[in-house]
Amino acid sequence: MLKLHKLFAEPISHAFGHQLRPTAEQREYLVSCKNKIRDHLRRGIEAATVSHLGMNRRVTPRFRTQGSWSYDTCVQPAQYPPQEMDWDFGVYLPVTVWEDNGPPHAMAKLYFSLVEQLLLILCDQEKWVLTPGKDTCIRVKVASWAHIDLPLYAAPDDQFVQIIDKAAVLNARGIALDSAEFLQEQLWEEMDTIMLATRKGEWKPSDPEAITRWFKDRLAEHGDQLAHVCRYMKAWRDFHWEDAGPSSVCLMIAISQKFQRQPGRDDLAIEKAAEHLATAIRFDIREVAIDDRLEDFNRLDPMGRGFAAQKATELQNSLFQARTWSIGLKSNAIASLRRVFGQRIPDDQNLIEQDTSADAIRNTEARQVTRPVVVATQAG
């Protein structure tokens, strides 16, 4: 048996996991783009809240990074183009008038139109491209390899005021907060009434932090290996599907629900995740802790679910086969992995080790054992 962990492990500069990471330069560029968008929209929306959106006073929007960049599972595209990195950047509007359990109905379309017009101006300045996004977000293509998606939210103004007041108290007590962004992790959870604007001019109830909270709880439970495996599985999806396949959220939830930690063995952890996914992806994927209405996060149709299950089984079998080659056939193990993950699996036999029974014992996660009951006896 072979240990393939080092082919994946991030600390090794040419390992698969390291190659999946966005580079420091890419991150720096996307942060600068995100900040330009934030500053431009902050000024523009604030100036238009009375004249364009019909509010009774000027208000300042807030912004928040969401999605894969917030829980560290963004990966380099496997097929570039057309695949791209994406940054999910939520725009939050404090609404002064709240009617019928939501903002004024007409405001949704006005809000969407205002933000698109403001972004057109910025895109012209920066040589970016405003592209047709989803019904629930606006997309800005900031590079040939990346775009920023902007979902538009609204929440009651009084909730923002309460959170900002709380932030000021924390600052006064010496608890550091980003002075430019008062709404930090624990403070965002105070927002319990959030509506999402759509391009069609509708408001939909939303909890954009639900998935992030749930996944961070799973990371606290299982450790960083869970995030590593989610990145590997997203890269596997991108290698086999150019623009479809299971969504990132679907993969993340399915993997997390039955994750089995394998200390020091990412290869075994991926194999176990693929085994579970092969079954789970055939059915609806729901998580009550994220959505008590039990939304189905598996958007694939029946044919797509069957194909995804087949590919997940192939992944599990390829990982198992790769591990079973003898120590003299390391090249065969690498070939097995490249068939399911692509050429980014390093062609470096020095990263493959022999798996011994002692290794298996050391890499088995410790489990708490119930103390045996000792029955009292009497010698005679």
C-alpha positions as CSV (number, residue, x, y, z in Angstrom):
1,M,0.0,0.0,0.0
2,L,1.1,3.6,-0.7
3,K,0.7,6.9,1.2
4,L,-0.3,9.6,-1.3
5,H,-0.8,12.4,1.3
6,K,2.2,14.4,0.2
7,L,1.0,14.6,-3.4
8,F,-1.9,16.7,-2.0
9,A,-0.5,18.3,1.1
10,E,-0.3,22.1,0.9
11,P,3.0,22.8,2.7
12,I,4.8,21.3,-0.3
13,S,5.1,24.0,-3.0
14,H,4.3,21.9,-6.0
15,A,1.7,19.6,-4.3
16,F,-1.9,19.6,-5.6
17,G,-3.3,21.6,-2.7
18,H,-0.8,24.4,-3.0
19,Q,-1.5,24.7,-6.8
20,L,-5.2,25.2,-6.0
21,R,-4.6,28.2,-3.8
22,P,-5.1,31.7,-5.3
23,T,-1.7,33.4,-5.4
24,A,-0.9,36.3,-3.1
25,E,-0.9,38.6,-6.2
26,Q,-4.3,37.4,-7.3
27,R,-5.7,37.9,-3.8
28,E,-4.2,41.4,-3.6
29,Y,-5.6,42.3,-6.9
30,L,-9.1,41.1,-6.1
31,V,-9.0,42.9,-2.7
32,S,-8.1,46.1,-4.5
33,C,-11.0,45.6,-7.0
34,K,-13.4,44.8,-4.2
35,N,-12.3,48.0,-2.3
36,K,-12.7,50.2,-5.4
37,I,-16.3,48.8,-5.8
38,R,-17.0,49.4,-2.2
39,D,-15.8,53.0,-2.1
40,H,-17.6,53.9,-5.4
41,L,-20.9,52.3,-4.4
42,R,-20.8,53.7,-0.9
43,R,-20.6,57.3,-2.3
44,G,-23.0,56.7,-5.1
45,I,-25.7,54.9,-3.1
46,E,-25.6,57.3,-0.2
47,A,-26.0,60.2,-2.5
48,A,-29.0,58.6,-4.2
49,T,-30.9,57.2,-1.2
50,V,-33.3,60.2,-1.1
51,S,-33.4,61.3,-4.7
52,H,-33.5,57.9,-6.4
53,L,-34.7,55.4,-3.7
54,G,-37.2,57.6,-2.1
55,M,-35.9,57.4,1.5
56,N,-36.6,60.1,4.0
57,R,-32.8,60.6,4.8
58,R,-29.4,59.7,3.5
59,V,-28.1,56.3,4.6
60,T,-24.7,54.6,4.1
61,P,-24.6,51.1,2.6
62,R,-22.4,48.4,4.2
63,F,-20.5,45.6,2.5
64,R,-19.3,42.1,3.3
65,T,-17.3,39.3,1.7
66,Q,-19.2,36.1,1.5
67,G,-18.9,32.7,-0.1
68,S,-15.7,30.8,-0.7
69,W,-13.4,33.7,0.2
70,S,-15.0,34.0,3.6
71,Y,-14.4,30.4,4.5
72,D,-11.2,29.8,2.5
73,T,-12.3,27.3,-0.2
74,C,-11.6,29.3,-3.3
75,V,-9.6,27.4,-5.9
76,Q,-7.7,28.1,-9.2
77,P,-9.8,27.2,-12.2
78,A,-9.1,23.8,-13.8
79,Q,-10.3,24.8,-17.2
80,Y,-9.3,28.4,-18.0
81,P,-11.1,29.8,-19.9
82,P,-14.1,29.6,-19.4
83,Q,-13.8,29.0,-15.7
84,E,-13.0,31.9,-13.4
85,M,-12.4,32.7,-9.8
86,D,-15.2,34.5,-8.2
87,W,-15.5,36.9,-5.2
88,D,-19.0,37.2,-3.6
89,F,-19.3,40.7,-2.2
90,G,-22.7,41.5,-0.5
91,V,-24.1,45.1,-0.6
92,Y,-26.3,45.8,2.5
93,L,-28.7,48.8,2.4
94,P,-30.1,50.1,5.7
95,V,-33.8,50.9,4.8
96,T,-35.5,53.6,6.8
97,V,-39.1,52.6,5.9
98,W,-40.2,49.0,6.4
99,E,-43.6,48.0,5.3
100,D,-45.5,44.6,5.0
101,N,-42.5,42.8,6.5
102,G,-40.1,44.2,4.0
103,P,-38.8,47.3,2.2
104,P,-41.2,49.2,-0.2
105,H,-41.9,46.9,-3.1
106,A,-40.8,49.4,-5.8
107,M,-37.4,49.9,-4.2
108,A,-36.1,46.5,-5.2
109,K,-36.0,47.3,-8.9
110,L,-34.8,50.9,-8.3
111,Y,-32.0,49.5,-6.0
112,F,-30.9,47.0,-8.7
113,S,-31.0,49.6,-11.4
114,L,-29.1,52.2,-9.3
115,V,-26.2,49.8,-8.5
116,E,-25.9,48.7,-12.1
117,Q,-25.7,52.2,-13.4
118,L,-23.1,53.1,-10.8
119,L,-21.1,50.0,-11.7
120,L,-21.2,50.9,-15.4
121,I,-19.5,54.2,-14.6
122,L,-16.8,52.4,-12.6
123,C,-16.3,49.7,-15.2
124,D,-15.7,52.3,-17.8
125,Q,-13.1,53.9,-15.6
126,E,-11.3,50.7,-14.7
127,K,-11.7,48.9,-18.1
128,W,-13.8,46.2,-16.5
129,V,-16.9,44.6,-18.0
130,L,-20.4,44.5,-16.4
131,T,-21.8,41.1,-17.5
132,P,-25.3,39.6,-17.3
133,G,-25.3,38.0,-13.9
134,K,-27.9,35.9,-12.1
135,D,-31.3,37.2,-11.2
136,T,-30.0,37.7,-7.7
137,C,-26.7,39.4,-8.3
138,I,-24.7,41.8,-10.5
139,R,-21.4,40.5,-12.0
140,V,-18.3,42.6,-12.7
141,K,-15.6,40.9,-14.7
142,V,-12.4,42.5,-13.3
143,A,-9.9,40.3,-15.1
144,S,-9.8,37.5,-17.7
145,W,-9.6,35.0,-14.9
146,A,-11.9,36.5,-12.3
147,H,-15.2,38.3,-11.5
148,I,-16.9,39.8,-8.5
149,D,-20.6,39.0,-7.8
150,L,-22.6,41.5,-5.9
151,P,-25.9,40.4,-4.3
152,L,-28.0,43.3,-3.1
153,Y,-29.6,43.1,0.4
154,A,-31.7,45.4,2.6
155,A,-32.3,45.3,6.3
156,P,-34.1,47.6,8.7
157,D,-32.1,50.7,9.5
158,D,-32.7,50.3,13.3
159,Q,-30.8,47.0,13.2
160,F,-27.8,48.7,11.6
161,V,-27.9,51.5,14.2
162,Q,-28.0,48.9,17.1
163,I,-25.0,47.0,15.6
164,I,-23.0,50.2,15.0
165,D,-23.7,51.3,18.6
166,K,-22.6,47.9,19.9
167,A,-19.4,48.2,17.8
168,A,-18.7,51.6,19.3
169,V,-19.1,50.1,22.8
170,L,-16.7,47.3,22.0
171,N,-14.2,49.8,20.6
172,A,-14.5,51.8,23.8
173,R,-13.7,48.7,25.8
174,G,-10.5,48.2,23.7
175,I,-11.9,45.3,21.6
176,A,-10.5,46.1,18.2
177,L,-12.8,46.3,15.2
178,D,-12.0,47.4,11.6
179,S,-12.8,51.1,11.8
180,A,-13.9,51.1,8.1
181,E,-16.2,48.1,8.6
182,F,-18.1,48.1,11.9
183,L,-20.0,45.0,11.2
184,Q,-17.7,42.2,12.1
185,E,-18.3,38.4,12.6
186,Q,-20.3,38.4,15.8
187,L,-22.1,41.6,15.0
188,W,-23.4,40.4,11.6
189,E,-25.3,37.6,13.4
190,E,-27.4,40.3,15.0
191,M,-29.0,40.9,11.6
192,D,-32.2,38.7,11.7
193,T,-34.3,40.5,9.0
194,I,-32.5,40.6,5.7
195,M,-34.2,40.8,2.2
196,L,-32.5,40.0,-1.1
197,A,-33.3,42.2,-4.1
198,T,-33.9,40.5,-7.5
199,R,-33.4,41.9,-11.0
200,K,-37.2,41.4,-11.5
201,G,-38.0,43.8,-8.7
202,E,-38.8,41.4,-6.0
203,W,-37.7,41.0,-2.4
204,K,-36.8,37.6,-1.0
205,P,-36.1,36.7,2.6
206,S,-32.4,35.7,3.0
207,D,-29.8,34.7,5.5
208,P,-26.5,35.1,3.6
209,E,-24.5,34.1,6.7
210,A,-26.3,30.8,7.4
211,I,-23.9,28.7,5.2
212,T,-20.8,30.4,6.5
213,R,-21.8,30.0,10.2
214,W,-22.6,26.3,9.6
215,F,-19.4,25.5,7.7
216,K,-17.2,27.3,10.2
217,D,-18.8,25.2,12.9
218,R,-17.9,22.1,10.9
219,L,-14.4,23.4,10.6
220,A,-14.2,23.8,14.4
221,E,-15.4,20.2,14.7
222,H,-13.2,18.5,12.1
223,G,-10.2,20.9,11.6
224,D,-8.6,22.3,8.5
225,Q,-8.6,19.0,6.7
226,L,-12.2,19.5,5.9
227,A,-11.5,22.7,4.0
228,H,-8.6,21.0,2.2
229,V,-10.9,18.2,1.0
230,C,-13.6,20.7,-0.1
231,R,-11.0,22.4,-2.2
232,Y,-9.8,19.1,-3.7
233,M,-13.4,18.1,-4.5
234,K,-14.1,21.5,-6.1
235,A,-11.0,21.0,-8.3
236,W,-12.2,17.5,-9.2
237,R,-15.6,19.0,-10.2
238,D,-14.0,21.7,-12.3
239,F,-11.8,19.1,-14.1
240,H,-14.8,17.0,-15.2
241,W,-17.4,19.7,-15.7
242,E,-16.6,22.9,-17.7
243,D,-19.5,24.9,-16.5
244,A,-22.0,22.6,-14.7
245,G,-21.8,19.7,-12.2
246,P,-22.6,19.9,-8.5
247,S,-22.5,23.4,-7.1
248,S,-19.7,24.3,-4.6
249,V,-22.2,24.7,-1.8
250,C,-23.8,21.3,-2.6
251,L,-20.3,19.6,-2.5
252,M,-19.4,21.4,0.7
253,I,-22.6,20.5,2.6
254,A,-22.6,16.8,1.3
255,I,-18.9,16.3,2.3
256,S,-19.2,18.0,5.7
257,Q,-22.3,16.1,6.8
258,K,-20.5,12.8,6.8
259,F,-16.9,13.9,7.0
260,Q,-14.4,11.4,8.5
261,R,-11.2,13.0,9.6
262,Q,-8.0,11.2,8.7
263,P,-5.0,12.8,10.5
264,G,-2.0,13.2,8.2
265,R,-3.8,11.4,5.3
266,D,-5.6,13.7,2.9
267,D,-5.6,10.9,0.4
268,L,-7.8,8.7,2.7
269,A,-10.0,11.7,3.6
270,I,-10.7,12.4,-0.1
271,E,-11.5,8.7,-0.7
272,K,-14.0,8.6,2.2
273,A,-15.6,11.9,1.0
274,A,-15.9,10.5,-2.6
275,E,-17.5,7.3,-1.2
276,H,-20.1,9.3,0.7
277,L,-20.7,11.8,-2.2
278,A,-21.4,8.9,-4.6
279,T,-24.5,8.1,-2.6
280,A,-25.5,11.5,-1.4
281,I,-25.5,13.2,-4.8
282,R,-28.2,10.9,-6.1
283,F,-30.7,12.5,-3.7
284,D,-31.8,15.9,-2.3
285,I,-29.1,17.5,-0.1
286,R,-30.6,19.4,2.7
287,E,-29.4,20.8,6.0
288,V,-31.9,22.0,8.7
289,A,-29.2,24.0,10.5
290,I,-28.7,26.1,7.4
291,D,-32.4,26.4,6.3
292,D,-35.2,25.1,8.5
293,R,-37.4,25.1,5.4
294,L,-35.1,22.4,4.2
295,E,-34.0,23.9,0.9
296,D,-32.6,21.3,-1.6
297,F,-29.0,22.4,-2.4
298,N,-28.6,19.7,-5.1
299,R,-29.6,21.6,-8.2
300,L,-28.8,18.7,-10.6
301,D,-31.6,17.0,-12.5
302,P,-32.0,13.2,-12.3
303,M,-29.6,12.5,-15.2
304,G,-27.1,14.9,-13.8
305,R,-27.3,13.3,-10.4
306,G,-26.7,9.9,-11.8
307,F,-23.7,11.1,-13.8
308,A,-22.2,12.9,-10.8
309,A,-22.6,9.8,-8.7
310,Q,-20.8,7.8,-11.4
311,K,-17.9,10.2,-11.4
312,A,-17.7,10.2,-7.6
313,T,-17.5,6.4,-7.7
314,E,-14.7,6.6,-10.3
315,L,-12.9,9.0,-8.0
316,Q,-13.2,6.7,-5.0
317,N,-12.0,3.7,-7.1
318,S,-9.1,5.6,-8.6
319,L,-7.8,6.7,-5.2
320,F,-8.1,3.2,-3.8
321,Q,-6.4,1.8,-6.9
322,A,-3.6,4.3,-6.6
323,R,-2.9,3.4,-3.0
324,T,-2.7,-0.4,-3.8
325,W,0.1,-0.2,-6.3
326,S,3.4,-1.6,-5.0
327,I,6.3,0.8,-4.0
328,G,8.0,0.1,-7.3
329,L,5.0,1.3,-9.3
330,K,4.6,4.8,-8.0
331,S,4.2,6.1,-11.6
332,N,1.0,4.1,-11.9
333,A,-0.3,5.7,-8.8
334,I,0.3,9.2,-10.2
335,A,-1.3,8.2,-13.5
336,S,-4.4,7.0,-11.6
337,L,-4.8,10.3,-9.7
338,R,-4.2,12.4,-12.9
339,R,-7.1,10.6,-14.6
340,V,-9.5,12.0,-12.0
341,F,-7.8,15.3,-10.9
342,G,-5.8,16.3,-14.0
343,Q,-2.2,17.3,-14.7
344,R,-2.0,19.4,-11.6
345,I,-1.3,16.3,-9.6
346,P,2.6,16.5,-9.3
347,D,4.6,14.0,-11.3
348,D,7.0,13.5,-8.3
349,Q,7.5,10.0,-7.1
350,N,9.5,11.3,-4.1
351,L,6.2,12.5,-2.6
352,I,4.9,8.9,-2.4
353,E,5.7,6.7,0.6
354,Q,5.0,3.2,1.7
355,D,2.1,2.7,4.0
356,T,2.7,0.3,6.8
357,S,0.4,-1.1,9.4
358,A,2.2,1.1,12.0
359,D,1.3,4.1,9.9
360,A,-2.3,3.0,9.8
361,I,-2.4,2.9,13.6
362,R,-0.7,6.3,14.0
363,N,-3.1,7.9,11.5
364,T,-6.3,6.6,13.2
365,E,-8.1,9.4,15.0
366,A,-8.3,8.9,18.7
367,R,-11.7,8.0,20.0
368,Q,-13.0,8.3,23.5
369,V,-13.6,4.8,25.0
370,T,-16.3,4.2,27.6
371,R,-14.7,3.0,30.9
372,P,-15.7,-0.7,31.5
373,V,-18.0,-1.5,34.3
374,V,-16.2,-3.6,37.0
375,V,-18.6,-5.8,38.9
376,A,-17.8,-6.3,42.5
377,T,-16.9,-9.9,43.4
378,Q,-16.4,-11.8,46.6
379,A,-13.6,-14.4,47.0
380,G,-14.6,-17.5,48.8
